[in-house]
Amino acid sequence: MHRFMRWGLFNRNICSPVLGYGGRSPSGRWPRPTEHGRRKLSLARAGSKARSPPGPASDGCCPAIIRLIGADLLMAVRFLQTDNLATWHTALDSEIRAVQAASSRAKKSGPSLDDLHGQVHGSLAKRIRTEPSPSFSVDDLGLVMKWKLSMGKFRPRLFSLVTSNTDQLVQKATHDGLAAVTPVSTLDSVVRAIQALSVLSGVGVATASAILSIYDPSVPFMSDEALAEVGPAGKLAYTLPAYKRLYETLKSKAAELNKLEGKSLWTPGACERAIRFGTIALRLGALDKDAFESAATNDVKPSEDDRGKPEQPVEGNDAAKASSRGKRKRQNADDLTDNALLRRSARTKRKS
């Protein structure tokens, strides 16, 4: 609770500045969001930095608060529920537009996200993939951390921790980690690589997956967008079990898409990049949201709860409900009439 109060998510009256709740009512129920809260939610979905009108909360939404409220606010399309190949290809091809849109909205201090993305996935990736005995230096690891922090939530402490490692330790750990996914990456080899990279200070599961994805594009990066798509709503767990679940889910989805394609084009890493860049591009307006969502929703698979259930005719249900309501109204009217007759009969007896 104290952590929530420090972030401004809750105050003493247990009210949320993002949702605009004014506390519980005397009946104990939460009221509906106010107009201020609805505007906050719309700004969070759109990723806009426009200032909100004066209200009970401070302007702007902290990324941590948005994650606590629900990670599905970051999502515009549920990618895993569609098999539309055009949707997936459009999302995967939106990488440049998503990075440029995010770079234009970021703060101008230091290297831009566009430059960092080009260095990490351009010159650095090319050099690492062509080396006979690949490994990262401290400077390379610092560059990867800058890129990762610019893509997600900024944690300045991580950069200082990463750069505090010795160059010899970084080279040995990264060499062992990259060797584990050579020549073919599987879930077991990726887990061993993450464990080898985790000996470095400031390197967790997400950063280790970023390092591996630069060397091997088939390895998925543990991005917030992919976690929000796969994991439970409102919970982003940067743990090894969560990454295993992410890897298996993306691997299964890649197999489905490859079956539709008729050839092996999709990997877990490609599916993750499509989810990440497609979500960012939609959130920042780099893609046509209406056209994209209409294409995705035209081929949405039924959920597991809806599978195997017979479809009920809507008109029949509505007619049955209307008939039931009509019967209750007539019964109530008859009861009122009978009660009125009984009271009149009682009054007549008393007068007589």
N, C-alpha and C positions, 0 to 999 in steps of 0.2 A: 504494500500500500504506500509506504514512504517513497518507493521508487516511482510509482505512478504519480504521486503528488509532485515529485521533483521534476518530472517530465511535463507536468501540467495536464495529465490525462484526467485526473480526478482532483477535486478540491475537498474541503472538509464536509461539504454537503453531499458528497458522492455524486457529483455531476460532471458530465463530460463536455469540455469545451469544443471538441470536434463535432460531436453529435448534437450539441446544443441542448442537452437534457437539463432541466431545472431541478433535478432531484426527484425523489419518489413522492407520490401523492399520499394523502392520509390513508388510502386504502391499501397501500403497499405496492401498487402497480407503477411501472415506469410509464410516463406520458410519452406521447409521440414527439419526434424531433420538431423543434421550432423552425421557423423560416430561416433563422441564422444557421441552424444545424444542417438543414437541407442544402443551403448554399455551400457550407463547408464540405459536405459529402460530394457535391457536384464538382467542386474545385479539386478534391482529392482524386476523383475518377479521371478528370481531364488532365491532371498534372499541371494545372495552371498556377502561376505565381501571382495572379491578380489579388489584390487586397480585398478582404471581406468587409462588409459594412460593420459599423460599430456594434458590438454585441457583448455578451457576457464573457467571451474568451478572447485571447490574443489572436492576432492575425497570423495566417499561415498554419500549415500542418507539419509537425515533425514526422519524418519518415518512420521513426520507431513507433509513434502513436498510430500511424496508419496500419502498421503491421499488427499492432496489438488489437486494433478494432477488427481487422479482417484482411488477410492478404488477398482475398478475392477482389478487393477494391482496386488492386493493381492490374487485374486482368480485364481485358475487353472481350476476349473470345476464349471459350474452353476448347483448346486445340485437341486435347486427347479424346474428345467426344465426337470428332469429325474425321472422316476418311476422304474428304475432298482434296484431291491432289493439287488442284489449282490454289486452294487456300494455303497449303503447306509450302508450295513453291513460291507463292507471293510473299509469304512471311520470311522464308529463307533468303530471298533476293532483296529484302528490305534492309539489309545490314548497313549499307552505306548511308541510306536516308535516315535510319534510326540513329546512327552515330553522329551524323551531322546535326540532326535536330536536337539531340541531347547536348552536343558541344555548344550549340548556339545559345542554349539556355543556362549553361553552367557559368560559374564565375570566371572572369578573365585572368585571374592571377595564376601564374605558372603555365606549364604546357597545357594546351587544349586537349580535350578528350579525343578529338579527331587525330591530332598528332600522336598521342599515346597509343591509340588503337593501331595506327599505321606502323609505328615502331615495333609494337609487341607482335602483331600478326603479320608484319611484313619482314623487315630486316632480321629481327631476332628469331622469328620462327624459321626463316629460310636458313639462317646460319646453324641453328640447333639441329635441324633435320638433315643437314648435309655433313655434319661432323662425324668422323668415324667413332669417336668416343665422346658423345655429347654430355655437356654439363653446363650449369649456370654459374655465373660469378655473382658476387654481392651486388654489383651494379645492375646486372640483369634481373636479379631478384627484386631489387628496389624499383626498377622500372615496371615489373609485373605488378607489384603492390600498388604503385601509383595508378596504373590502369584499372586495377580491380576496385580501388577505393573511389575512383572517379565514375565507375559504372554503378556502384551501389552506395550504401551508407558510408560516409566518410568517418574513419576512425584513425586519427593521427597517431595514436599510440602504436598501431600495428607497423607503421612504416619505420618508426624508431627501433622497434623490436627486431624487425627483419634486417635492417642495416647494422645491427649490433653483432650479428654472426660473423665469425671469421671467414675469410675467403676460402681457406682450406676445407673447413667444415661444410660450407655451402657446396663446393665442388664435389666433395665426396657424397653428400646426401642426395644431391640432384643426379649425380651419375648413377647411384644405386637405384633411385626411383625411376629414372628413364630406362634403365636396363631391364627393369621388371616388366615393362610393357612392350619390350622388343622381342620378336618381330610382330607379334599379334597381341592385341590387348583383349583380355577377358575380365570378367568381374573379379576373379580371384587375383589376377595379376595387377589390376588397378588397386585393389585393397592393399596388396603388398607394397605397391609403389607409394601409396598415401602414407602407410605406416613408416616407410623409409624417409619420406620427406618431413614427417611430423616431428622429427628430432630437432629441427631448426626452430629457433625462437621466433615466435610470431607467425608460424606457418601451421594452420589448422587444416581441416578437411577441405574447406572451400578454396583456400589458397593453393593447396596441393593439387586439387582438381584443375585449377586454372593453369598451373605449371604443366601438368600432363596434357591438357587440351591444346596447349601451344605446340607441344612436340608431336602429339598424335591427335589430329582433328576428330577421330572417331570416339575419343573419350569425352564424355559430357562434362561441362563446367557446372559447378554447383551454384547456379545463379538464383537470385531471389525470384525471378519470374518463373523459372522451372520448378522451384520448390513450391511456390504458391499454386502451380497447376497440379502438382502430384500430391502434395501433402495435405493434411487437414486444414480447413479454412481458419485463418487467423493465427497459424502456428508455423514459424519458420525455424526448424531445428537444424543446426549446422553440425550434425553428428554423423558418425560412420554408418549406423543403421539407416539413417535418413538418406544418405547417399546411396546405399545399396538399393533401397526401395526406388530411388530416382533412376538409378541405372537400369534396373530390371524393367521398370515401366517404360522407359524410353526405348529399351531394346525390343520389347514386345511391340511397341508402336512402330518402330522401324521395320520390323518383320511384316507387319500388316501393310505398310505403305509399299514395301518392296514387292509384295505379292500383287498389289494393284498395278504397280509400275511394270511388272514383268521382268525386272532386272534389279540388281543390287545397287541402288543409289543412296539409300538412307541408312544412316548409322545412329546410335544413341547421341553422338555429338552433333550430328546434323539436325536431329529433332530438337535438341536443346537450343541450338542457335536459332532455329525457326521460331520457337516459343519466345525466346528472349528478345530478339530483334523485332519480331512481329508485335509483341506486346508493347515494347517501347515506342515503335513507330505509330501504333494506334493511339497510345496514350498522349503522344506529343503532336498528333495531327499530321504526321508524315505520310500516312496512308488514309485512303478514303474509308472511314469507319463504317458508313452505312453499306457500301458495296461489299466490303470485306466481311462484315457480320452476316449479311444476307446470304453470301456464298457459303459461309461456314454453317449457318443454321439450316440450310436446305438439306444437309446430309448429316444431321446430328443423330448419333446412335442412341437408342433407348438405354436408360440406366439399368443396372442390374436388378433394381427393385421392380421395374416395370416389365422386365422380360418374363414371358410365359403367362402374363395375365390377360384374360380376354378383354377386348375393348368393349366398353359399355356404350350403347347409343346415347348420345347427349340429349337428343330430343325426347327420347323415352324417359330418361331420368328427370328432365325438366317437367314433362307432363305428369309424371308420378308425384313429384314434389308439389306441383300446383294442385293436383287433385287432393293430396293429403292436406294441404293447407285449407282448401275449400271445405273438406269434411270437418276439420277442426272448427272452422268459423261457424259452419251450420250447427255443429253440436253445441258450441258455446251459446249461440243465439237461442237454441231450443232450451238449454239449461236456464238462461236468463228469463225466458218466457215462463217456464214452469215455476221458477222461484217467485216471479211476480204474481202468478195466479195463486200460489200457496199463501203469500203474504196478504193478498186481497181477501182470500177465504178466511184467514185468521182474524183480520180486522172485522169482517162481517159477523163472525161468531161472537166476538167480544161486544159489539154494539148490541146484538140481539140478547 
